[in-house]
Amino acid sequence: MPSHRYFQTSAAVRKSVAYNLADIGEGITECEIVQWFVKPGDKVAQFDKICEVASDKATVEITSRYDGVVTKLHYAENDIALVGKPIVDIQVEGSGDAAAETPSTQSSDTSAEPALDYSNDRTNDVVYATPAVRRVAREHSVDLRYVPGTGKDGRILKEDLLRFIESGASAGAAGEVAAELQQPFVQANTSNDQLLPLSTIQRAMFKSMTESLTIPHFRFKDEIELDALMAARQHINDFIQAQGDASVSKLSYMPFFIKAASLALARYPILNAKVVAEDGAPPKLLYRAAHNIGIAMDTPGGLIVPNIKNVQTKSLIEIAFELQTLVQKGKGGAIAGADMKGGTFTLSNVGMIGGTYLSPVVVSSEVCIGAIGKTQRLPRFETTIVDGVPVERVVPKHLLVTSWSADHRVVDGATMARFATLYKQLIEHPEIMLANLK
């Protein structure tokens, strides 16, 4: 009896998968599409980059989970994408026995397919640039895909963009850039009323400051003499420069302010705590061991507050190095998500810009914030002993004012005053700070 072999075949089919924007943590519900790395018709493999998104916390590259062909982009660049909603449709290969297709119609009804321009006249389909460079480009209405980049892997530097604008080359690239690009850039054209959307950082500020309105603030201000700290800092900087192998070339005043705050927090840990108030449960206080001190930072993209982790374990030079690193990242728009997470206490050195008496606002994840005013040289009375007799005289002093705000639901005025008094002692008498260093 002849044997027969039978083969069962199933035709390969393609199905369109709606790829959702994943949760990137920290309670983020929406992100701005910074740039697309793909366009409809492009083939992608698993782990290929699809797009770059920016939240108020960080900039993140989204990669593909599938092998297939991009069929639809649900957002244009600079649009706001919602977490959990489709951002791109990818046609993947399956079999006849595969699960039912996932139609692209599952995407949000509010997401319209953008009219994207991918003309062959462009010099770069993929743009590598920091958020700061992108901000300047938006203010000048410059399409970065026309700008030649001289950085690593073709990254567009700020100098490349400014050179491009000044040369007028943008007008000849595709005839799309108007003459106003030659004018100094501003946030908006103030000659006419304009309704503009909030930036990513502005939206984050709007949300956090609205939440802060529910917090009753207790405010405390105190004057601090800096003369002794100025002398100690000079000695330390002389030593650093003589050594020549330190991680920083010199110390600013900020590392002293940060370390003094940590030493005072060790004495008054409630000011490093967090209010935990869940629906239906009595409020609690989470006392946090790590002193992750946030530094309010003015960057080209707006106000951000990265933090230095575990200040309680770090030396002044280590704090100075981490602060220097954060400042450099901030100027380049390269602050990482990890730098923004886990803050327990905040200091603002806004006095570098101006202002003596300040009123910082407590955010809901903390219970205290401090702001440091500008340094002034002012006359003050000083008592000295001359021939055994106390004599009062007027002498010049370098002074600044620290302004503190605390969550008055859990922090009483006496605790805030004691903390501020200890902080003042540590700054005015650096030897006390030295005695408490570990």
Disulfide bonds with the S-S distance in Angstrom:
none
